[in-house]
Amino acid sequence: MRRRAERLHGHLEVASSKDAGTTVRLVVPCDACDTRPGAPIRIVLIEDVRDVREALMALINGTQGFRCVSGFRTMEDALAGVAENQPTSS
């Protein structure tokens, strides 16, 4: 993921702590994204707790301008599944 972000001239930040969990932030310039007017920002979500994952997906999908295209339990599942459903493709 980090190498892919760098190929898009962006970067990936990962922060973890025992009490707060893990936060992943991907920053990519707009020229690497679908910038058609009205095109939603497509998101792939990775969360091991199913109830949390489903709630976050519902929240994202209920927010104008965003679409959660996939949700995965593990990074391994996401890496296998993202190839089939690219978050930045239209």
C-alpha positions in Angstrom: 0.0 0.0 0.0 2.8 2.4 0.9 4.5 1.7 -2.5 1.3 2.3 -4.3 0.7 5.6 -2.5 4.2 6.7 -3.5 3.6 5.8 -7.1 0.6 8.1 -7.0 2.9 10.8 -5.5 1.2 10.5 -2.1 2.0 8.9 1.2 0.6 6.5 3.7 0.6 7.2 7.5 0.0 4.5 10.1 -0.3 5.2 13.8 -1.0 2.5 16.4 -1.4 2.6 20.1 -2.6 -0.1 22.6 -5.6 2.0 23.8 -6.6 3.8 20.6 -6.2 1.1 18.0 -4.7 1.8 14.6 -5.4 4.8 12.3 -4.3 4.6 8.6 -4.3 7.8 6.6 -3.7 7.9 2.8 -2.9 11.2 1.2 -2.9 11.3 -2.6 -2.9 14.3 -4.9 -6.3 15.0 -6.7 -4.7 14.3 -10.1 -4.5 10.6 -9.1 -8.2 10.5 -8.3 -11.5 10.6 -10.2 -12.2 14.3 -10.3 -15.4 14.2 -12.4 -17.9 16.6 -10.9 -20.0 14.7 -8.5 -17.8 11.6 -8.5 -17.8 10.1 -5.0 -14.6 9.4 -3.1 -14.4 5.6 -3.1 -13.2 3.9 0.1 -12.0 0.4 1.1 -12.5 -0.2 4.8 -10.5 -2.7 6.9 -11.8 -3.4 10.4 -11.6 -6.7 12.3 -14.8 -6.2 14.4 -17.8 -6.9 12.1 -20.3 -4.7 13.9 -17.8 -1.7 13.8 -17.0 -2.4 10.1 -20.7 -2.5 9.1 -21.5 0.6 11.1 -18.6 2.5 9.5 -19.6 1.3 6.1 -23.2 2.5 6.7 -21.9 5.9 8.0 -19.6 6.3 4.9 -22.3 5.3 2.5 -24.7 7.7 4.1 -22.3 10.6 3.7 -22.7 12.6 0.5 -19.6 12.5 -1.7 -18.3 9.2 -0.3 -18.9 5.5 -1.1 -17.5 2.5 0.7 -16.9 0.0 -2.1 -15.7 -2.8 0.1 -15.2 -3.8 3.7 -12.6 -6.4 4.8 -11.8 -8.1 8.1 -8.0 -8.3 7.6 -5.3 -6.6 5.5 -4.7 -9.9 3.8 -8.3 -10.1 2.8 -8.2 -6.5 1.6 -5.1 -7.0 -0.5 -6.7 -10.0 -2.2 -10.0 -8.2 -2.7 -8.9 -4.7 -3.7 -7.5 -6.0 -7.0 -11.0 -6.8 -8.0 -12.6 -3.6 -6.8 -10.2 -0.6 -7.1 -11.2 2.2 -4.8 -10.0 4.9 -7.2 -11.6 3.4 -10.4 -14.9 4.6 -11.7 
